[in-house]
Amino acid sequence: MSSRWMRNSLIYLLIIVAVIAIFFTLFSQPLGGSQEISINEVVALTARGDVAAIEVRGDNLDILTVSGESLTSRKEQGEGTSIVDILERSGVDLVTTNVEISVKGSSGLSSIIGILFNFLPLIFFGAVLLFMMRQAQGGSNQTFSFGKSRARVAMGNSPTVSFDDVAGVAEAKEELQEVVEFLKFPERFLALGAKIPKGVLLIGPPGTGKTLMARAVSGEAGVPFFSISGSEFVEMFVGVGASRVRDLFDQAKRNAPCIVFVDEIDAVGRHRGAGLGGGHDEREQTLNQILVEMDGFEAGTNVIVLAATNRPDILDPALLRPGRFDRKVTLDNPDIAGRKQILEVHSKGKPLTADVDLENIARQTGGFSGADLANLVNESAILAARRNLKEIGPPEFYESVDRVIAGPERKSRRISDREKEMTACHEAGHALVAHVLPNADKPFKVTIVARGQTAGHTRYLPEEDRQMWTKHQFEDMLAAALGGRVAEEVVFNEVTTGAGNDLEQATNIAQSMVTRYGMSEKLGPRTFGKREQMVFLGREISQQRDYSNDVAETIDDEIHDIINRAYESAQKAITENMAKLTQLSKCLLENETVESDVLEQIWSTPPSAEPAPAGEA
């Protein structure tokens, strides 16, 4: 810290000295200024007796007239050119004129200032250059540190994260436990001739805990942990990325045994030859250096490289071969048991009411990642604090689930009574069809409170996590998705734009049934179209058509038939249970939100009123 302060002080001192030199140079003359005259005029004035005193400063003359006026002049340089000699050669009698002549030598300060003025351009340019370089480097500790690694180092003597802090990924912890054992007891493996993997690649969608898992491995092993992002290797200067890679691995070798963690390695690990610069692209040179460094590990180095990515499909094959990243560990979204464990970890230390059922909350959060669940618990705590509660209860958790899924409530939105009735009928249609059909997920909560871009929503509670879907499950899911539009048409003899997202969802499901899963009776068990997708995200980048126009028409007909059959199934369920639909709609209009216990009561008890005729609500 002191050396950095001294370097900064030196730079600022140079700039201050340059500014002072400029000031003295520009303002060395008196503020009032003096008239400059020639040496001949000085002689003439002296001869007339108008000069009272002459002060000699080198070649400069300061003249004070009898009237008190200040004048300046310059005499010739060289020997024998003193002002006295000049006046005597001009015939001026100094005795009769009574002129006081004094000689004043130049001060040390003036000499220094003169020297500084001569070197002023060089000093000023150097100071400004150093200052700009310091600013460009963002306060780096070294003047020329572009090629130094920006990795953050956490020493293993005080670990903050362990495997106890990671839940829901039991298989991944088992795979990485071997890495921990090797770092703790390498002789156990070396005695059997075993080689620990040089690199471990953590693969999974965002929020599944890849970075947390890497820190847990370091905490369990008790070794230094070098953490850096892939984007921090590459700068605008050529060769900086490769230099930082070399410096990082040099530091790791000096601190072995240790762990080097590269987050988002796809920033530098993409397929080579795809950039604008071809094989000479700066990013590709950085990747080449990473490959060389991982190959250069000696047998007893005890440096393990961990990397994380959610795009393993774009990584260079040379990076994934054995000898580099030997092992690939997948961290997927947790199942029900995993979600419960994650909720328990993040709820630790938070006051919960006795009736909080984390397993029930885990069932409601299908598809949530570890980060989503952590955010859910935090939102629940914030909501409890906002309500001035001492403990977090089920209402806060359920409200937070809705906030994470659909967004916060839009309380300021004003809608007409007619629109509110249609919304209630729409959501009641979803819930009723899902309840009636045997293979659909049962409704858990129905609300007409606007959230995000939706005027209301129906939340379902799957009985179990599914890895496979049947044809009948898809058909009932389609019918439940179309239940809102069918209810609008049956009750109000009208359709609205509220079913836009439902229709899109239904079309995608029907298309996947025909083109991906072979669930079409006419087309048989085959797929249509070759797709390239983003791993884990499921977004189609491109699709190559591998079928004829006649087959394309058949595909359209099959998709149309599947949606029509689901529509008819929803119509049948609603027309046969109109009383339940009316009862649930009225309950929604009165309470805005209907929970599972009220839903069960509506399904199990007969309606208190007759079904409303078409066109009334």
C-alpha positions as CSV (number, residue, x, y, z in Angstrom):
1,M,0.0,0.0,0.0
2,S,2.8,2.4,0.9
3,S,4.7,1.7,-2.4
4,R,1.6,2.4,-4.4
5,W,1.1,5.7,-2.4
6,M,4.7,6.7,-3.1
7,R,4.3,6.0,-6.9
8,N,1.1,8.0,-7.1
9,S,2.7,10.8,-5.1
10,L,5.6,11.0,-7.4
11,I,3.4,11.3,-10.5
12,Y,1.3,14.1,-8.9
13,L,4.5,15.8,-7.7
14,L,5.9,15.9,-11.3
15,I,2.6,17.4,-12.5
16,I,2.6,20.1,-9.8
17,V,6.3,21.0,-10.5
18,A,5.5,21.4,-14.2
19,V,2.5,23.6,-13.4
20,I,4.6,25.8,-11.1
21,A,7.3,26.2,-13.7
22,I,4.7,27.3,-16.2
23,F,3.3,29.8,-13.7
24,F,6.7,31.3,-12.9
25,T,7.5,31.5,-16.6
26,L,4.3,33.2,-17.6
27,F,4.1,35.5,-14.5
28,S,7.7,36.4,-13.8
29,Q,7.1,40.0,-14.7
30,P,5.4,42.5,-12.4
31,L,1.7,42.5,-12.5
32,G,1.5,46.1,-13.7
33,G,4.0,45.5,-16.5
34,S,6.9,47.8,-17.7
35,Q,7.6,49.6,-21.0
36,E,10.6,48.2,-22.9
37,I,12.9,50.7,-24.6
38,S,16.1,50.4,-26.6
39,I,19.6,50.9,-25.3
40,N,19.9,54.1,-27.3
41,E,16.9,55.6,-25.5
42,V,18.4,54.6,-22.2
43,V,21.6,56.6,-23.1
44,A,19.5,59.6,-24.2
45,L,17.5,59.6,-21.0
46,T,20.6,59.3,-18.9
47,A,22.3,62.1,-20.8
48,R,19.3,64.4,-20.1
49,G,19.4,63.5,-16.4
50,D,15.9,61.8,-16.5
51,V,17.3,58.5,-15.0
52,A,17.5,58.1,-11.3
53,A,18.7,54.5,-11.1
54,I,19.6,51.5,-13.2
55,E,19.5,48.0,-11.9
56,V,21.5,45.4,-13.9
57,R,20.3,41.8,-13.9
58,G,22.4,39.9,-16.4
59,D,21.6,41.3,-19.8
60,N,18.4,42.9,-18.5
61,L,18.2,46.5,-17.3
62,D,15.5,47.9,-15.0
63,I,15.4,51.7,-15.3
64,L,13.8,54.0,-12.8
65,T,13.2,57.5,-14.1
66,V,13.2,60.7,-12.0
67,S,9.5,60.9,-12.4
68,G,9.1,57.5,-11.0
69,E,8.3,55.6,-14.2
70,S,9.7,52.0,-14.5
71,L,11.3,50.9,-17.8
72,T,13.1,47.9,-19.1
73,S,15.8,47.3,-21.7
74,R,18.4,44.8,-22.8
75,K,22.1,45.4,-23.5
76,E,24.4,43.5,-25.8
77,Q,26.0,40.3,-24.6
78,G,29.7,39.8,-24.4
79,E,32.7,41.3,-22.6
80,G,33.1,45.0,-22.3
81,T,29.4,45.6,-22.7
82,S,28.6,46.8,-19.2
83,I,26.1,49.6,-18.9
84,V,28.9,51.8,-17.5
85,D,31.1,51.3,-20.5
86,I,28.2,51.9,-22.9
87,L,27.3,55.2,-21.2
88,E,30.9,56.4,-21.0
89,R,31.5,55.6,-24.8
90,S,28.4,57.6,-25.5
91,G,29.8,60.6,-23.6
92,V,27.6,60.5,-20.6
93,D,29.1,61.8,-17.4
94,L,27.8,59.6,-14.6
95,V,28.9,62.0,-11.9
96,T,27.0,65.0,-13.2
97,T,23.9,63.0,-14.1
98,N,23.9,61.5,-10.6
99,V,22.7,58.0,-11.8
100,E,22.8,55.1,-9.3
101,I,23.9,51.9,-11.0
102,S,23.6,48.6,-9.1
103,V,24.2,45.0,-10.2
104,K,22.0,42.2,-9.0
105,G,23.0,38.6,-9.6
106,S,20.5,35.8,-10.5
107,S,19.0,33.9,-7.6
108,G,19.2,30.1,-7.2
109,L,15.5,29.8,-7.6
110,S,15.6,31.6,-10.9
111,S,18.3,29.2,-12.1
112,I,16.3,26.2,-11.0
113,I,13.2,27.6,-12.7
114,G,15.2,28.2,-15.8
115,I,16.4,24.5,-15.9
116,L,12.9,23.3,-15.3
117,F,11.6,25.5,-18.1
118,N,14.1,23.9,-20.4
119,F,13.0,20.4,-19.5
120,L,9.3,21.3,-19.1
121,P,7.9,19.6,-22.2
122,L,9.6,16.3,-21.3
123,I,8.6,16.4,-17.6
124,F,5.0,17.3,-18.4
125,F,4.6,14.7,-21.2
126,G,6.1,11.9,-19.0
127,A,3.9,12.8,-16.0
128,V,0.7,12.9,-18.1
129,L,1.6,9.5,-19.8
130,L,2.2,7.8,-16.4
131,F,-1.1,9.2,-15.1
132,M,-3.1,8.0,-18.1
133,M,-1.5,4.5,-17.9
134,R,-2.4,4.3,-14.2
135,Q,-6.0,5.3,-14.9
136,A,-6.3,2.8,-17.8
137,Q,-5.3,0.0,-15.6
138,G,-8.0,0.7,-13.1
139,G,-5.7,1.2,-10.1
140,S,-3.6,-1.9,-10.6
141,N,-0.8,-2.5,-8.1
142,Q,1.8,-2.7,-10.7
143,T,2.6,-0.1,-13.3
144,F,2.7,-2.6,-16.2
145,S,0.3,-5.4,-15.1
146,F,-1.8,-6.0,-18.1
147,G,-0.5,-9.6,-18.4
148,K,-1.0,-10.4,-14.7
149,S,-3.8,-12.7,-13.6
150,R,-6.9,-11.1,-12.1
151,A,-7.9,-14.2,-10.2
152,R,-9.3,-13.9,-6.7
153,V,-7.5,-16.1,-4.2
154,A,-9.2,-17.6,-1.2
155,M,-6.8,-19.4,1.1
156,G,-8.0,-22.7,2.5
157,N,-7.2,-22.1,6.1
158,S,-10.6,-20.6,6.8
159,P,-13.2,-22.2,4.5
160,T,-16.6,-20.6,4.4
161,V,-18.4,-23.2,2.2
162,S,-18.6,-26.9,2.6
163,F,-20.6,-29.8,1.2
164,D,-23.2,-29.2,4.0
165,D,-24.1,-25.9,2.3
166,V,-24.8,-27.7,-1.0
167,A,-28.1,-29.7,-1.3
168,G,-30.1,-31.3,-4.0
169,V,-27.1,-32.6,-6.0
170,A,-26.1,-35.8,-4.2
171,E,-24.6,-37.4,-7.3
172,A,-22.4,-34.4,-8.1
173,K,-21.1,-34.4,-4.5
174,E,-20.2,-38.0,-4.8
175,E,-18.2,-37.4,-8.0
176,L,-16.4,-34.4,-6.5
177,Q,-15.6,-36.2,-3.2
178,E,-12.8,-38.1,-5.0
179,V,-11.2,-34.7,-5.9
180,V,-11.4,-33.7,-2.3
181,E,-9.8,-37.1,-1.2
182,F,-7.0,-36.7,-3.7
183,L,-6.1,-33.2,-2.5
184,K,-6.2,-34.4,1.1
185,F,-4.5,-37.8,0.7
186,P,-2.7,-37.9,-2.7
187,E,-0.5,-40.8,-1.6
188,R,-3.5,-43.1,-1.3
189,F,-4.1,-42.8,-5.1
190,L,-0.5,-42.6,-6.1
191,A,0.3,-45.9,-4.3
192,L,-2.2,-47.7,-6.6
193,G,-0.9,-45.9,-9.7
194,A,-4.1,-43.9,-10.1
195,K,-4.1,-40.5,-11.7
196,I,-6.6,-38.0,-10.5
197,P,-8.4,-36.1,-13.3
198,K,-6.6,-32.9,-14.3
199,G,-9.8,-31.1,-14.9
200,V,-13.5,-31.3,-13.9
201,L,-16.1,-29.6,-16.0
202,L,-19.3,-28.6,-14.2
203,I,-22.3,-28.6,-16.5
204,G,-25.8,-27.4,-15.8
205,P,-28.4,-24.7,-16.4
206,P,-28.0,-21.3,-14.6
207,G,-28.7,-21.3,-10.9
208,T,-28.0,-25.0,-10.2
209,G,-25.0,-24.3,-7.9
210,K,-21.9,-24.8,-10.1
211,T,-19.9,-22.0,-8.5
212,L,-21.1,-23.0,-5.1
213,M,-20.1,-26.6,-5.7
214,A,-16.6,-25.5,-6.7
215,R,-16.2,-23.4,-3.5
216,A,-17.4,-26.3,-1.5
217,V,-14.7,-28.6,-3.0
218,S,-12.1,-26.1,-2.0
219,G,-13.6,-25.7,1.5
220,E,-13.7,-29.5,2.1
221,A,-10.1,-29.9,0.8
222,G,-8.8,-26.9,2.8
223,V,-6.6,-25.7,-0.1
224,P,-6.2,-22.3,-1.9
225,F,-8.9,-21.5,-4.3
226,F,-8.2,-19.4,-7.4
227,S,-11.4,-18.0,-9.0
228,I,-11.6,-16.2,-12.3
229,S,-14.2,-15.7,-15.0
230,G,-13.5,-16.7,-18.6
231,S,-14.2,-13.2,-19.8
232,E,-11.4,-11.7,-17.6
233,F,-8.7,-13.3,-19.7
234,V,-9.4,-11.4,-22.9
235,E,-8.6,-7.7,-23.3
236,M,-8.2,-5.3,-26.2
237,F,-4.5,-5.8,-26.2
238,V,-3.0,-8.7,-28.2
239,G,-1.4,-11.4,-26.1
240,V,-2.9,-10.3,-22.8
241,G,-5.2,-13.3,-22.4
242,A,-2.4,-15.8,-22.9
243,S,-0.1,-13.9,-20.5
244,R,-2.8,-14.0,-17.8
245,V,-3.3,-17.7,-18.3
246,R,0.5,-18.3,-17.8
247,D,0.5,-16.1,-14.7
248,L,-2.5,-17.8,-13.3
249,F,-1.1,-21.3,-13.6
250,D,2.3,-20.2,-12.4
251,Q,0.6,-18.9,-9.2
252,A,-1.3,-22.1,-8.9
253,K,1.8,-24.2,-9.1
254,R,3.6,-22.2,-6.5
255,N,0.6,-22.7,-4.1
256,A,0.0,-26.4,-4.9
257,P,-2.0,-28.3,-3.8
258,C,-4.8,-25.9,-4.9
259,I,-7.9,-25.5,-7.1
260,V,-8.2,-23.3,-10.2
261,F,-11.8,-22.4,-10.9
262,V,-12.7,-20.8,-14.3
263,D,-16.4,-19.7,-14.3
264,E,-18.2,-19.4,-17.7
265,I,-15.3,-21.0,-19.5
266,D,-17.4,-20.9,-22.8
267,A,-16.3,-17.2,-23.0
268,V,-12.8,-18.4,-24.2
269,G,-13.4,-22.1,-24.8
270,R,-15.5,-21.9,-28.0
271,H,-14.8,-23.8,-31.1
272,R,-11.6,-22.5,-32.8
273,G,-11.7,-21.2,-36.3
274,A,-15.1,-19.6,-35.9
275,G,-14.1,-16.1,-35.1
276,L,-13.4,-13.2,-37.4
277,G,-9.7,-13.6,-37.0
278,G,-9.7,-17.3,-37.8
279,G,-6.9,-19.1,-36.0
280,H,-5.2,-15.9,-34.9
281,D,-8.1,-14.5,-32.9
282,E,-7.1,-13.2,-29.5
283,R,-9.7,-15.4,-27.8
284,E,-8.4,-18.5,-29.6
285,Q,-4.8,-17.7,-28.6
286,T,-6.0,-17.6,-25.0
287,L,-7.7,-21.0,-25.4
288,N,-4.5,-22.4,-26.9
289,Q,-2.5,-21.3,-23.9
290,I,-5.1,-22.9,-21.6
291,L,-4.7,-26.2,-23.5
292,V,-0.9,-26.0,-23.2
293,E,-0.9,-25.2,-19.5
294,M,-3.3,-28.1,-18.7
295,D,-1.0,-30.4,-20.7
296,G,2.0,-29.1,-18.9
297,F,1.0,-30.3,-15.4
298,E,3.6,-32.7,-13.9
299,A,2.4,-35.8,-12.1
300,G,3.0,-34.4,-8.7
301,T,1.7,-30.9,-9.2
302,N,-1.6,-31.4,-7.3
303,V,-3.4,-28.6,-9.2
304,I,-6.9,-29.4,-10.2
305,V,-8.8,-27.2,-12.7
306,L,-12.6,-26.8,-12.2
307,A,-14.6,-25.1,-14.9
308,A,-18.3,-24.3,-15.2
309,T,-20.5,-23.7,-18.2
310,N,-24.1,-24.0,-19.3
311,R,-23.1,-24.3,-22.9
312,P,-21.0,-27.5,-23.2
313,D,-22.2,-27.9,-26.8
314,I,-20.0,-24.9,-28.0
315,L,-16.8,-25.9,-26.3
316,D,-13.8,-26.9,-28.3
317,P,-13.3,-30.7,-28.6
318,A,-9.6,-30.3,-27.6
319,L,-10.7,-28.9,-24.3
320,L,-13.0,-31.9,-23.5
321,R,-10.6,-34.7,-24.4
322,P,-9.1,-37.0,-21.7
323,G,-6.0,-35.3,-20.2
324,R,-7.7,-31.9,-20.0
325,F,-11.2,-32.1,-18.6
326,D,-11.4,-35.8,-17.9
327,R,-14.5,-35.7,-15.9
328,K,-17.8,-34.0,-16.6
329,V,-20.3,-33.5,-13.7
330,T,-23.9,-32.5,-14.5
331,L,-25.9,-30.4,-12.1
332,D,-29.5,-30.4,-13.1
333,N,-32.6,-28.8,-11.5
334,P,-33.4,-30.7,-8.3
335,D,-36.3,-33.1,-7.8
336,I,-38.8,-32.9,-5.0
337,A,-36.4,-34.3,-2.4
338,G,-33.6,-32.1,-3.6
339,R,-35.8,-29.0,-3.5
340,K,-36.8,-29.8,0.1
341,Q,-33.2,-30.1,1.1
342,I,-32.3,-26.8,-0.6
343,L,-35.2,-25.1,1.2
344,E,-34.0,-26.5,4.5
345,V,-30.5,-25.2,3.9
346,H,-31.7,-21.7,3.0
347,S,-34.3,-21.7,5.8
348,K,-31.7,-22.5,8.4
349,G,-31.5,-19.7,11.0
350,K,-34.8,-18.1,9.9
351,P,-37.8,-18.2,12.2
352,L,-40.5,-20.3,10.7
353,T,-44.0,-21.0,12.0
354,A,-44.8,-24.5,13.1
355,D,-47.2,-25.1,10.2
356,V,-44.7,-24.4,7.5
357,D,-44.5,-27.6,5.3
358,L,-41.3,-27.4,3.2
359,E,-42.2,-30.6,1.4
360,N,-45.5,-29.1,0.2
361,I,-43.6,-26.0,-1.0
362,A,-41.1,-28.2,-2.8
363,R,-44.0,-29.9,-4.6
364,Q,-45.3,-26.5,-5.8
365,T,-41.9,-25.4,-7.2
366,G,-41.3,-27.9,-9.9
367,G,-38.6,-26.7,-12.3
368,F,-37.1,-24.3,-9.8
369,S,-33.3,-24.1,-9.6
370,G,-31.3,-23.8,-6.5
371,A,-31.0,-20.0,-7.0
372,D,-34.8,-19.8,-7.5
373,L,-35.4,-21.5,-4.2
374,A,-32.9,-19.3,-2.4
375,N,-34.7,-16.3,-3.9
376,L,-38.0,-17.8,-2.8
377,V,-36.9,-18.1,0.8
378,N,-35.5,-14.6,0.8
379,E,-38.7,-13.1,-0.7
380,S,-40.7,-14.8,2.0
381,A,-38.5,-13.3,4.7
382,I,-38.8,-9.8,3.1
383,L,-42.6,-10.2,2.8
384,A,-42.8,-11.2,6.5
385,A,-40.8,-8.2,7.5
386,R,-43.0,-6.0,5.4
387,R,-46.1,-7.3,7.3
388,N,-44.4,-6.7,10.7
389,L,-44.4,-10.5,11.5
390,K,-41.9,-12.2,13.8
391,E,-42.0,-15.5,12.0
392,I,-42.3,-16.6,8.3
393,G,-45.5,-18.6,7.7
394,P,-47.1,-20.5,4.8
395,P,-48.9,-17.4,3.4
396,E,-45.6,-15.7,2.9
397,F,-44.1,-18.7,1.1
398,Y,-47.2,-19.2,-1.1
399,E,-47.2,-15.5,-2.0
400,S,-43.5,-15.7,-2.8
401,V,-44.0,-18.7,-5.1
402,D,-46.6,-16.6,-7.1
403,R,-44.2,-13.7,-7.2
404,V,-41.3,-15.8,-8.6
405,I,-43.6,-17.5,-11.2
406,A,-45.8,-14.6,-12.3
407,G,-44.4,-11.5,-10.8
408,P,-45.7,-9.1,-8.1
409,E,-49.4,-8.1,-7.8
410,R,-50.6,-5.3,-10.0
411,K,-52.8,-3.7,-7.4
412,S,-53.2,-0.4,-9.3
413,R,-54.8,-2.0,-12.3
414,R,-58.4,-1.1,-12.7
415,I,-60.7,-3.4,-14.7
416,S,-64.4,-3.4,-15.5
417,D,-66.9,-5.8,-13.9
418,R,-67.5,-7.5,-17.2
419,E,-63.7,-8.1,-17.7
420,K,-63.4,-9.4,-14.1
421,E,-66.3,-11.8,-14.7
422,M,-64.7,-13.1,-17.9
423,T,-61.3,-13.5,-16.1
424,A,-63.0,-15.5,-13.3
425,C,-64.8,-17.7,-15.8
426,H,-61.5,-18.2,-17.8
427,E,-59.5,-19.3,-14.7
428,A,-62.4,-21.5,-13.4
429,G,-62.4,-23.2,-16.8
430,H,-58.7,-24.1,-16.5
431,A,-59.2,-25.5,-13.0
432,L,-62.4,-27.4,-13.7
433,V,-61.0,-29.2,-16.8
434,A,-57.8,-30.1,-15.0
435,H,-59.8,-31.5,-12.1
436,V,-62.2,-33.6,-14.2
437,L,-59.6,-35.2,-16.6
438,P,-57.7,-38.1,-14.9
439,N,-54.3,-37.5,-16.4
440,A,-53.9,-33.8,-15.9
441,D,-52.2,-32.1,-12.9
442,K,-54.7,-31.1,-10.3
443,P,-55.2,-27.4,-9.6
444,F,-53.8,-26.1,-6.4
445,K,-54.5,-22.4,-6.5
446,V,-56.7,-20.2,-8.7
447,T,-56.6,-16.4,-8.7
448,I,-57.8,-13.5,-10.7
449,V,-55.3,-11.1,-9.2
450,A,-53.3,-9.5,-12.0
451,R,-49.5,-10.4,-11.9
452,G,-47.0,-9.4,-14.4
453,Q,-48.5,-9.7,-17.9
454,T,-51.4,-12.0,-16.8
455,A,-54.9,-11.0,-15.6
456,G,-55.0,-14.2,-13.5
457,H,-53.5,-17.6,-13.3
458,T,-54.1,-21.2,-12.2
459,R,-51.3,-23.0,-10.5
460,Y,-51.2,-26.8,-10.6
461,L,-49.7,-29.3,-8.2
462,P,-48.1,-32.3,-9.8
463,E,-48.3,-35.5,-7.7
464,E,-44.7,-36.3,-8.6
465,D,-41.8,-35.1,-10.8
466,R,-41.9,-36.6,-14.3
467,Q,-39.1,-37.6,-16.5
468,M,-41.4,-39.0,-19.1
469,W,-44.8,-38.0,-20.4
470,T,-47.5,-40.2,-21.9
471,K,-49.7,-39.4,-24.8
472,H,-52.8,-39.3,-22.6
473,Q,-51.0,-36.9,-20.2
474,F,-50.3,-34.6,-23.2
475,E,-53.9,-34.8,-24.4
476,D,-55.3,-33.9,-20.9
477,M,-52.7,-31.1,-20.5
478,L,-53.9,-29.7,-23.9
479,A,-57.5,-29.8,-22.8
480,A,-56.7,-28.0,-19.5
481,A,-54.8,-25.3,-21.4
482,L,-57.8,-24.8,-23.6
483,G,-60.3,-24.9,-20.8
484,G,-60.2,-21.1,-20.2
485,R,-61.1,-20.3,-23.8
486,V,-63.9,-23.0,-23.9
487,A,-65.4,-21.6,-20.7
488,E,-65.5,-18.1,-22.2
489,E,-67.2,-19.4,-25.3
490,V,-69.7,-21.5,-23.4
491,V,-70.7,-19.0,-20.8
492,F,-70.5,-15.7,-22.6
493,N,-70.7,-16.9,-26.2
494,E,-67.6,-14.9,-26.9
495,V,-63.8,-15.4,-27.0
496,T,-61.2,-13.0,-25.7
497,T,-57.5,-12.3,-26.1
498,G,-56.8,-13.8,-22.7
499,A,-56.3,-17.2,-24.2
500,G,-53.4,-16.1,-26.4
501,N,-50.7,-17.7,-24.3
502,D,-52.8,-20.8,-23.8
503,L,-53.2,-21.3,-27.5
504,E,-49.5,-20.9,-28.0
505,Q,-48.7,-23.5,-25.4
506,A,-51.2,-25.9,-26.8
507,T,-49.8,-25.5,-30.3
508,N,-46.3,-26.2,-29.2
509,I,-47.3,-29.3,-27.3
510,A,-49.3,-30.7,-30.3
511,Q,-46.4,-29.9,-32.6
512,S,-43.9,-31.7,-30.4
513,M,-46.3,-34.8,-30.1
514,V,-46.3,-35.1,-33.9
515,T,-42.8,-34.1,-35.0
516,R,-40.6,-35.2,-32.0
517,Y,-42.4,-37.9,-30.0
518,G,-44.0,-40.0,-32.8
519,M,-47.5,-39.8,-31.2
520,S,-49.3,-39.4,-34.5
521,E,-51.3,-42.4,-35.8
522,K,-51.1,-41.3,-39.4
523,L,-47.4,-40.5,-39.5
524,G,-46.2,-43.3,-37.3
525,P,-43.2,-43.5,-34.9
526,R,-40.7,-41.1,-36.6
527,T,-39.4,-37.6,-36.1
528,F,-39.6,-34.7,-38.6
529,G,-37.0,-32.0,-38.9
530,K,-33.4,-31.9,-37.6
531,R,-33.1,-29.3,-34.8
532,E,-30.2,-27.6,-33.2
533,Q,-31.0,-26.4,-29.8
534,M,-29.3,-24.5,-27.0
535,V,-28.5,-27.0,-24.3
536,F,-30.8,-26.8,-21.2
537,L,-32.7,-23.8,-22.6
538,G,-34.5,-25.7,-25.3
539,R,-34.6,-22.9,-27.8
540,E,-34.5,-23.9,-31.4
541,I,-31.7,-22.2,-33.3
542,S,-32.4,-23.7,-36.7
543,Q,-34.4,-26.6,-38.2
544,Q,-33.5,-28.5,-41.2
545,R,-36.6,-29.8,-43.2
546,D,-36.2,-33.5,-44.1
547,Y,-39.7,-34.2,-45.4
548,S,-41.8,-33.5,-48.4
549,N,-44.6,-30.9,-48.9
550,D,-47.2,-33.7,-48.7
551,V,-45.9,-34.8,-45.3
552,A,-45.9,-31.1,-44.2
553,E,-49.6,-30.9,-45.0
554,T,-50.2,-34.2,-43.0
555,I,-48.3,-32.7,-40.1
556,D,-50.5,-29.6,-40.1
557,D,-53.6,-31.8,-40.3
558,E,-52.5,-34.0,-37.4
559,I,-51.6,-30.9,-35.2
560,H,-55.0,-29.5,-36.1
561,D,-56.8,-32.8,-35.2
562,I,-55.0,-33.1,-31.8
563,I,-55.9,-29.6,-30.8
564,N,-59.5,-30.1,-31.9
565,R,-59.9,-33.3,-29.9
566,A,-58.5,-31.5,-26.8
567,Y,-60.9,-28.7,-27.4
568,E,-63.9,-31.1,-27.6
569,S,-62.7,-32.8,-24.4
570,A,-62.6,-29.5,-22.6
571,Q,-66.1,-28.6,-23.9
572,K,-67.5,-31.9,-22.7
573,A,-65.9,-31.5,-19.2
574,I,-67.3,-27.9,-18.8
575,T,-70.8,-28.6,-20.2
576,E,-71.2,-31.6,-17.9
577,N,-70.0,-29.6,-14.8
578,M,-71.5,-26.2,-15.5
579,A,-72.7,-25.9,-11.9
580,K,-69.2,-26.4,-10.6
581,L,-67.9,-23.8,-13.0
582,T,-70.5,-21.2,-11.9
583,Q,-69.8,-22.0,-8.2
584,L,-66.0,-21.5,-8.7
585,S,-66.5,-18.4,-10.7
586,K,-68.6,-16.8,-8.0
587,C,-66.1,-17.7,-5.4
588,L,-63.3,-16.1,-7.4
589,L,-65.4,-12.9,-7.8
590,E,-66.0,-12.7,-4.1
591,N,-62.5,-13.7,-2.8
592,E,-60.2,-13.2,-5.9
593,T,-58.1,-16.1,-4.8
594,V,-59.1,-19.7,-4.1
595,E,-56.7,-22.1,-2.3
596,S,-56.6,-25.9,-2.4
597,D,-58.8,-26.4,0.6
598,V,-61.6,-24.3,-0.8
599,L,-61.2,-26.0,-4.2
600,E,-61.7,-29.4,-2.5
601,Q,-64.8,-28.2,-0.8
602,I,-66.2,-27.0,-4.1
603,W,-65.5,-30.3,-5.9
604,S,-66.9,-32.4,-3.1
605,T,-70.1,-30.5,-2.2
606,P,-73.1,-29.8,-4.4
607,P,-73.5,-26.3,-5.6
608,S,-75.8,-23.9,-3.7
609,A,-77.2,-22.4,-6.9
610,E,-78.3,-23.6,-10.3
611,P,-76.0,-23.1,-13.2
612,A,-76.2,-19.7,-14.8
613,P,-77.6,-19.7,-18.3
614,A,-75.4,-18.8,-21.2
615,G,-74.6,-15.1,-21.5
616,E,-74.9,-14.5,-17.7
617,A,-72.3,-14.5,-15.1
